[in-house]
């Protein structure tokens, strides 16, 4: 029995790399998969591979910077499968990602946003009614560690990918009542042939690039499956330890000595926003837990 038996998934940017690995793994785990990408030959190859394994796939060519093409693609998935449960947003334009801050034009930045957070927003909006109807909707958006670290010279890409993370967090709060989870994935993976080009290993704890098939796609599967049903609004980093999050002590974040910090000092208009965090249950018990952290 597959982990996605009976599910239907749309994978944007599924023609190569991580998207292709995700589409094929979803199909192997029982999902019917809409393989969506800009390049027709890539779409055809991925669909052929899935069908050759005895699984179901629908190939769709789509430019995600065009909202009309997004809507047509979603309509074709619904016509073929009656609805769907999972959306993976992975498409992007790698030709426009590099620029310094001083040299960055508004037009180049706009292209990054059109292919990133704006495309993801439009896709999510088009898919929302069907994800809600599913009752177990899943959205997985691809962001990037580059945005977190300010990686040079990827200024416009960094900005767009951080906007994706903000979109994800917002939608996770808004759509939680519909039992739709929305998460980010920030992978470090070999999608260009580093393994065969004698490229130096990345500066991460495991000293290697991730494999789209073996390291990254299984994380997407986890989020898309029932196993990930209680995780939403998060940024998961299958990155080999590129960023090892030491986090902030709750004591540092919420307390100054033994005096609680009002949540309104952190975000006006959100009183008691942190009351129910672990170890901060309020009153003396919360203070004791914080002091011992």
C-alpha positions, 0 to 999 in steps of 0.5 A: 500500500502506497503512502499516497494511494487515492490521492491526486497531486499537481507538481509544478516544475516537474520536468527536471531535477527535484520536481521530476523526482517528486513527481515520480516518487508520488506516482510510485507511492500511489498518487495520480500525478499532474506533471506540469512544466514549461518544456514539453519534451521534459513533460513528455519524458517524465509522464512516459517514465511514470506510465511505464511503471504502471502508474497514472500521470497527466502531462501539462505544459504551463508558463506559471508567470501567466495566470490564465495558463495556471487556471487552464492547467488546474481545470484540466487536472480537475477534468481528468481526475475530478479534483486533487489533494496536493500542490507542489510549487517548484517552478522558477526561471534560473536565467534571471536570478543573479544581480547585485543590489546596486545593479538590480533593475525593477524589471529583473526583480519583477521577473523573479517575483512573477515566477516565484511568489506571484506564481505560487500565489496564483497557483494556490488561489486557483487550487484552493477550492479543490484543496478545501474539498479534499479535506486533507489538502497539502501545499508544499512551496519551494523556498531557498536557503539563499534567501535566509543567508543573503547568498551572493550574487543572488539578490533578486532570487533571495528576495523572491524566495523570502517572499515565498516563505512569507506567503506560506506562513500567511496561508498556513494560518488562513487555511488551517481551518480548512485542514490544508497544511502549507509548508516550505522546503529549502533544499540543497541538492545536486541538480546540475551534475556536481557528482560527475564534475568533481565540484567541491563539496558544499560547506555543510555537516554531511559534506555533500550535495543532496540527491533529488531522488534519495534525499529531497523527494522523500521529505516532500512525500512526508509533507504530502502524506498523512505523516505530515498532517500536523506540520504547517507554516514551517520551513523544512531544510533538507540541506545536509546541515548547511544551517543547523538551527540553534534557535532562540531560547524561550527565556531569551525570547519571552522573558527578561530575567523573571519578567514576562515580555508582553507579546505586544512588544513583539507584534502589536495587536496580538496579545497573548500570542505566545502564551501557549508555547511549550514551557510558557503556560503562564503564571509561576509554572511558565516562569519556572520552566523558562528559568530552567531552560 
